[in-house]
Amino acid sequence: MTASTLGRLFIDGALLAFVVGVVVQGIRIRRSTSGSSLTIAIVGLASTFAAVVVMQVALLTHNFDLAYVAENNATFTPTIYSMTGMWSALEGSILLWALLLAVLLVVVITRYRRDAADRVVQWATLVFFAVAAFFVGLMAGPADPFVPNPLHSSQGAGPNALLQNNPLVAAHPPLLYAGFVGFTVPFVFAVAMLITGRVDERWPIRLRQWTVLAWGILSVGIVLGAWWSYQVLGWGGFWGWDPVENAALLPWLTATAYVHSIIVQDRRGLFRVWNLSLAIATFALTILGTFFTRSGVLQSVHAFSSSTLGPILIAFFAITVGGGTALIAWRGDRLRSPVGVDAALSREGLFVANNILFVGFAIVVLVGTAFPLLYEAINGGQVTVGAPYFSKVSVPVGALVLSLMALAPLAGWRKTDRHVLWSRVRTSAWFALAVVVVTWMAGIHRPALLLAYFLAAAAAGSALRTLSGSVRSARQRGDSRLRGLLGPTAGGMVVHLGVVMLSLGIVSSTTLATKTEVALAEGQSTVVAGERITYLGLRDVHDELRDATELSVRVNGQSPLHPAITTFHGRDGQTVGTPAISSNFWRDVYLTFDAVGGTGTSSGAQVAGDLPAGSVVLGVTVELLLVWLWLGGLTIGVGSMLSFVRRREDHK
């Protein structure tokens, strides 16, 4: 049996299982009977996993009888990039998405097996089966990853050059997809609660757990994507407000609002309808993001495939939004909270401000991302929305978010006396002022940067104060200090510390960066922003995968770095720049091979005819504290895991 036939057999089996799951759950709901659909879900998972195995075997063995393998793999493709080829294009990405959905479906059914008779669980399971059936159905139709290759080629085209230039491609896309898929859980339960008209107080905190987990995974995935962009694209930046970047940011913004406002619902019973709306909106934005990135409607350096799925994805998005809106209109009055926010200066009042900021900014990003599409559809022309549009809003939003992070954890519920709040914030404020003084003495006098440092330090002080209180409480209960770090409060403060680190990395690296080009002859040195750059020579590298011209450059006498121009075999010989980076805790030196002197070169670099032969032009960017961005992303991931794990007393 061919890989094409076997793969399609497993896809059809998975689709059948998920459709049966929808039917069985519908019958149980109609007849008011209980029962578990775990066996059906396991069959769907097993079939989907088997299809993944077939695809991976085809990629690893370079089975070009499959069109997908021929288009995204080659005999010279290294093993790691053969494996990652599964999510290098649309059809394989949908296969990975379906696998993650199937795994999560089994986990959710197992987790709530004791509640199988609960109408909320029954409806949530039905909707989950329907979502899984939709994505598997895409592969049974227009996004079939097991289409036979009519050309019967003996050599494939190989992955896109940018997808075989850094091992981060093995982690970044799967984490993004895992985060997206994770938002399915709050979505299906939100729909179930709207259908049944029930918002039991036990559900908000459970759904917050799932959302925090998905949010943390997506956060790490986004940061790894920024790291990948920084290491691969050769521009010295990490975020360019590209449409594909924005597609991942949109659900992250609404999910951030949700994980904060659900706390208020748990403590005060507020924001019921609002939280259900956020859960639906977050899931809908994952579908819209998939449309942006995989339909070919937007041009992006991050978009590696296009398809005819656009109308189907937009239809599913419209059904999600339209159905969710109809359910909220139907049940909104019944589910509305009986109480309101007592005072603006309270924790719930500050969380309202948090929600306004994140949802408002999500709208700004959505408008800026979708506007070129709308403009082209209406006027027939093309227009772009660049980074200045987003930056004008993101900078003040970031400052306000840091301010809320400094105040909200220390504010009381219902109402907080200003003098009491100041007594709690005072230590953080003095610490932040000391940071500003030290920064000023270090020679940094820009008011905007000093304000950012002040707010970040104040937010860090607030988080540390709350963390220390959680640890003290654990010790008083007789628990270890480690148990004091578990749970939503302590985990959330670890996340806040990660956000502070990330903010410092972003602000410092973008504001204090030095970017220039230097022309150097072999053996010559220069100094850029206090960093000594020495050009040692160049060499040509040829192997089965690529042809490259590498420079040898020493930074401050350390081991040589090798920025290069690389031409990958396959796909018509794609040529990309390969930067080299010297990094430590305080600064990054980012090197690119920009041009060579003389009249000709085999390197693919630009030729600078006014420079003597043998000389080169190096792009040099020196950025401060950039590593804090990556460490901040890691800290956010750790904090999310700590927040997901709940202590025994949190369940009471």
N, C-alpha and C positions, 0 to 999 in steps of 0.2 A: 504494500500500500504506500502510495506516495505521500510526501510530507503535506502536500496541498490537500489531498483527500482526508488524511488523518486529522489535520488541523481543523478543517471545516466540520468534520464529524464531531470534534470536541466542542467547537463553537455552537453548533446546532444543539448539542446535548445541554450545554449551559443555558442557552436561550429557552429550551423546553423546560428545564428545571425552574427557572425564575418565573416563567409564565404560569407554570403549575402552582408555584408558590403564591402568585397573585390570586389565582382562582380558588385555591384551598382556603386562603385567609378570608377571601370574600364570602365563601360559603359559611365559614365559622362565624363571621360577624353577623351574617344574615340570620343564621339559626341560633345565635347566642350560645354557641358551644365553645369549649376551650380545647386547647391542644397545642403542641409545639411543632413548628415547621423546621426544626433543626435538621432533620434528615434531608429534607428537600434542599435546604441551604448548603449542606455539606456536599450533596451531589453537584449543585451548581458550582461550588468552589473547586471540587475535584476536577470537573470538566474544564473549567477555566484554567486551573493550574496545569492540567495536561496540555492544553493548547499553548501555554507559555513554554512548557518543556519542549514541545515540538518546534516552536520558533527558535528557542535558544540553541537546540541541537542543530537546526538548519544554519544558524548564523555561525556557530563554532566550527562546523564542518564545511562551511562555505558552499552550501547547497544552493546553487544558482538556478535550480529548477523553480524556485519561488521568486516571483518578480520583486517582492519586498527585499529579499536577501541580495538579489542582483543590483538593486538600486542603492543599498545602504551598507554593502559589505564588499570585500575583495580578498583575494588569497593572501595578500600582504598585510591585511589589517591585523594589528596585534589583538591578542585574546581579550583584553579588557575592553577595547573599543568594538570588538565583535559582539560582546555581550551587551554593551550599552547601545548598540545599533538598534535594539528592540524599541527604544524610545527616541530614536533619531528622526523619526518621521511620523506622520499622522496615524497610520494603521497600527503600528506597534505601540504608540502612546495610548491609544484607546484600549489595546490589549492589557497594558499595565494598569490602566485606570480600572478596567473591569476586574482584574485580579484583586486589586486593593479593595474594591467595593465588596467582592465576594468574601474576602477575609473579614472585613468589618461586619458584614451581615451576620456571619456565623458567630462572631464575638458578641454582638449585640443580642442575638437570640439566646445565646448561652447565658449571658449576663442577666437577662430578664426572664429566664425560663420559669422561675417561680411565680412570675406575674403574668403568665400566659393567658389567664382568664380576664385580665384587666383590659377594658375596651381601648384605652389609650395605647397599650402595648400592641394589641391586635391591629389597630389601624396603622400604627407606626411601622409594624412589620410588613403590612400590605404595601404601603407606600415605598418602603425600602426595596421590596421585591420588584416593584414597578420601575424604580430608578435603575436597578441592576439590569432588568430586562431591556430597558432603553439602550444602555451602553453596549450590552452584548448584541442587541439587535442592529446597532450600527455596523458591527463586524460581520453580521450575517447578511448585510446589504452593501451600502456604498463604501464602507471602510474595511473591506475584507483584507486581512493581512496574509491570506494564504492563496492569493491569485497565482496560478501557474505562470511561469515565464515563457512566453511564446517564442523567444529568440534562442532559448537553450544555450546561453552564453557560457563560456568557460572562465570568464573573468568578470568580476563585478565592478561597479563604478567606485565603490568605497564610500565611507561616510563623508559628510561635509568636512572640509579642512578644520574648521573651528570646533568640530566635535571629536577630533582625534588629536588634539593639541594639549590636553590637560585632563588628568584623571578626575577632576571635579565633576565631569559630565556623568560619572557613575553615581554621584550623590545628589547633585542639585535637582535634576528633574524628578527623580523618584520622591524626594522630600516635598517638592511642590505639589505633586499629584497626591501624595499621602495627606498633606494638609487640606487640599481641596476636597478629597474624598471624606475626610474626617468631619467636614461641615454637613455631611449628609445626615448625621445622627441628630443634631438639634433641629434640622429641617423636618425630618419625618415625624419627630415627636411634636414639633410645633403644629404641623398639619393635623396630626392625630388629636391634639388638645383642642384645636379649633373645631374639628368635626364633632367631637364628643361634647364640647362645651365645658371641659374640665381643666382646671389649672391647679391641680393638687400642689400643696406647698412642698411636697417631697420631690417633685419633678425639677423645679428650677435649679437646685444645687447639683442634682445628678447631671442635668444637661450642661451646666457650667463646667463640670469635670471634663466631659467629652469635648466641649468647645475649647477649653484651655489646652487640652492635649493637641487638638488639631491646629490651634493658633500657634502653639509653641513649635510644632513641626514645620508649619508654613513659615514662621519667622526665621528659623534656622535655614530653611530652603532659600528664602529670599536673600539672606546675608551671604550664603554660599554662592548664590547667583551673582551677587555683587563682586565677590572675591574672584569668581570665574571670569567675569567681565574685566576686572582689573588685571588679571594675570594673562589673559589671552588676547584681548582686542588691541592692545598696544597704544591706548590713548591716555593712560595714566589716571583714568577716572574709574568710578565704580557704579555710578548711577546717572543716567542721562535722560530720565523721563521718557524713555522709549515706550511705545505702545505696549510691547510685551511685558516690560517691567511694570507698567501701570496696571496691566491685567492681573498680575499677581498681587499688587498693592491694594486694589479695590476691595476684595473680600477680607483682606487683613484689616483694613480700616473699620469696616462694619463689625467684624468679629471682635475687634478691640473694644468698640463701644458696647457690644453685647456682654462680654465677660465682666465689664464693670457694672453695667446696669442690672445684670441678673443678681448681683450681690444685694442691691437695694430691694429687689423683689423678695429675696430670701429673708432679709432682715425686717422689712417694713411692709411687704405685700404690694409695693408700688410697681408701676411700669409693666404690667402684665401684657397688655396689648402691644405696647412698644417693643417689648422683648421678643414676642412672637414675630412681629414684623421684621426685626433685625435678623432673627434666625432664618426666615424665608429669604430676605434680601441677600444675606451672605451666601447662601447656596445658589441663588439666582446669579449672583456675580461670578461665581466659579464657572457657570455655564457660559456667561457672556465672555469671560476671559478666555475660555476655550475657543469660542467663536472668533475672537480677535486674533488668537495666536495660530490657529490651525485651519482657518478658512481661506487665508490668502488675501483678505480684504485690506489688511494694513501691512505696509512695508516695514520691515525691521531686521536689523542685523541678528536678532535673536530668533526670528521665525525661520525655521528650516524646512517647512513644507507648506503646501497649500492643497486645497481639496474642493470638492463640490458639496461639502457638508454644511456650508453656511446656512442655507434655508432651513435645514433640519434643526440645527442648533438654535437658530433664532426662534423657530417655532416652539421648541422645548422651553426656551427662555420665556417666551410669551405665555405659554401655558402655566409655567411656574409662577410668574408674576401675576398674571390674570387670576389664576386659581387662588393664590394666596390672598390677593386683594379682595376677592369675592368672599372668601371665608372670614376674613377680618371684618368686612362690612356686615356680614351675617351675624357673627358672634361677638363683635366688639363691645356692644353695650352690656351684654351678659357677663363678659370677662373683665370689664373695667374695674380698676382698683377702687375700693370704697373710700380711701384716704388719699391725701395729696402731700406735697412737700411743704413742711411747716415753715421753713426759713431758708433763705438763699445761703446763709453762712452755716451750713450743716454738711455732713458727709454726703447725704443724698442730693443736696443742692449743688455741691461741687461735682458730683457724678453727672448731674444734668448738664452742667457746663462741659464736662468731658465728652458726653454724647453729642452735644451740639458741635463741638470742634471736630470730632472724628467723622461724623456723618456729613457735616458740611464740607469738610475737606474731600471726602469720598465723592461728593457731588461735583466739586471743582475738578477733580481728576477725571471723573467720568465724562464730563462735558468736554474737557480738553482732549481726551482720547477719541471720543466719538464724533467731535465736530468735523474733522476732515471727511469722514464718511458721509455725514449729513450734507455737508457743503457740496461734495461731489455728486451726490444723488439729486440735489435740487438744482445746482447751477452747472453741473457737468465739468467744472474745473477742479483743480487740485490746490489744496492749501495745507500748510503744516502749522502745528501748534508746538512751539519750542519750549526749552527749559525756563526762559524768563517768565512765562505765564505761570508755571507751577511754582517757581521759586518765590514769586511775589506773595503767594499765599502760604507756602510751606514754612517759610521763616517765622512769621508771626505765630502761626499755629504751633510750631515747635516750641517757641518761647512760652506760650500760654500752657501747653501741655506740661512742660517742666514746672511751671508755677503751681499747677494743680497737683502734680506729684509731690511737691513740697508741702502742700496744705492738707489735701484730702485724707491721707492716712492718719493725721493727728487731729482732725476735726471730729466732733461727736455727732451722734445721730440726733435727729429732730432739730436741735438748735445748739449752737456753740457760742458761749460768751467770748467776745473779742479778747478780753484779758486772759481768759483761760487758754485760748488758742495761741496767743502770743507766748505764754509761759511754756507751751509745748514746742513752739517753733523757734524760740529764742536761741537755743544752742545751735541749731542748724544754720540760723541766719548769721551768727557770729563766726561759725566755721566757714560759711560761704564767703563772708567778708574777708577773712584771713586768706582764703585762696586767691581772691582778687588782688589783695595787697602783694602777695608773693608773685603773682603773675605780672603785676605792674613793675615790680622790682626786677623781674627777669627781662624787661624791655618790651613787653606787649602792652600797647597803650590804646588799641582800637576799642572804642566804647561798646560796639556791638559784641565783640568777642569777650570782653570783660563781663558784660551782662549775661552772656551764655554761660560762662564759667560760674558766675554767681548762682544762677538758677540751677545749674547741674549739681553744684556742690550742696545747695540747699535741699534739693530732691534726694541726693545721696544721704545727707544727714537725717532726713525724715525716715528714709527706708531703714537705715541702720538703727535708729531709735526704736522703730517698731519691731525689727528683728530681735534686738536685745530684750525687749519686753516679752516676746514669744519664747525666747530661750529661758528667761527667768521663770516664766510660768511653768515651763516644762520641768525645771528643776524643783519648783515648789510642789509639783504633783509627784515627784519622785522619779521622773523620766530622765533620760539622757539629754544632753544638749542637742544631739542630732534629731531627736524626736521633736524638739522645739522648732526645727526648720521644716517640718512637714505640715502640709495643709495649705489651704488657699491663702491665708493671711501671710504666713512666712514665705511661701513660694512666690506670692505676688510681689513681696518686697525684694526678693532676689531678682525677679524680672525687672523691677524698677531700677535696681543697681545696674543690670545689663543695659537697660535703655540709657542710663546716664553715661556709661562707658561708650556706648554706640554714639551718643550725641556728641561727646567730646571728640571722638575720632572723626566724625563727619565735619564738625565745625572747625577743628584745628587743621585738618588736612586740606580742606577747601580754602580756608581763609589765609593760611600761612604757607601755602605752596609756592615753590619757586620752579618755574618751568622755562627751559631755554634749549637752544641747540648750540653745540660746540663742534668746531672742525679741528680734528687732531691728526697729526702724522704719527706713524708708528713710533712708540717710545715717548711720545709727548704727553704732558700732564696739564691739567687745568683745575681750578677750584670753583665749585658751584655751591653756594650757600654753606660754605665751610667744609664741603666734602671734596677730597682730592680724587680726581678721575684720571686714570692713566690708561691710554690705549696701547695694547701690547702687540696687536696684529690680527690677521684674519686667516681663516682656513675654510676650505670646501669640505662638506660632509655628504657622503652618498651612501644610502643603504636601501633596503628593499621597500621601505615605506616612503622615503622622502629624499629630496636633494636640498641642501641648505648651505648658506654662507654664514658662518658664525664669526663674530668678533670676540676677541679676548680683551676684557676690560677689568682693571683692578680698581676697587674703591677703598681708599684709605689703607692701602697695603694689604688688604685681605685677599682671600683666594679669588682667582679670576671668575668673572661672570661672562655669560656668552649670549648677548642679544643676537638675533639672527633674522635672516629672511629665509623662509622655508617654503618649498614647493612640494606639495604632497602628490604622490602618484594617484592616478584615477581622477574622475570628474574633470577632465580636461586640464589637469595640472594646476590646481588651485594654489595660489601663492599668498601667504599670509606673513605678517610680521610676528616675530616671537620675542617679546620683551624679556629682560632679566632684571631681577629685583634684589637689592640688598636691604634687609629689613631687620630692625631691632625694636625694642620696647618704645623708643622715642621717635624714630624717624624711618622713612623709607627712601631709598634712592632707586629711581625707576629709569631704566635705560632702554632705549630703542635704537635700532639700526636704521637711520633715515636716508643716507645717501653715501655714495662713494665718489672720490675724485677721479678725474681722468675722462676718457671718451668711451669707455665700454666696460661692461661687467657681466658676469654670468649669475650674479647674486639675485637679480630681480629688484634690487634697491634703485632708487632714483639716482641718476648720474649727475653729478655737479661738475660741469665742464670747467668752471673757473677755479677749481681746486686741483692741486698737483696730484698726479697718480699715486696711489698708495695711501692717500689720506681718506678719512671718513668723516661723516657728519653724524654725531650722536645726539639723540634726544635725551635730555636729562631733566627729570622731575624729582624734586626733593619735597617730601610731604611729612608733616609732623603728626605723631600720635595716631597714624592710620591703623596700626595694629590693634588699637583699642576698639575699633569698629568690629573686627573679627572676634576679639575676646568678648565684646559685649553681646554679639550674636550667640556665642557659646553659653554665656551666662544666662541669657534669656531662655535658651533651651533647657538648661539645668533647672531654672526657676519654674518653668512650666511643668516639668516632671515632678518637682517637689509639691507643686500646687495640685497636681492630679492625684497624688497619694494622700489619702485622708486618714487622720488618726481616728481611733475608736470613738472618742468623745464627739468627733465631728458628725458621726452618723446618728447621734442621739437627738 
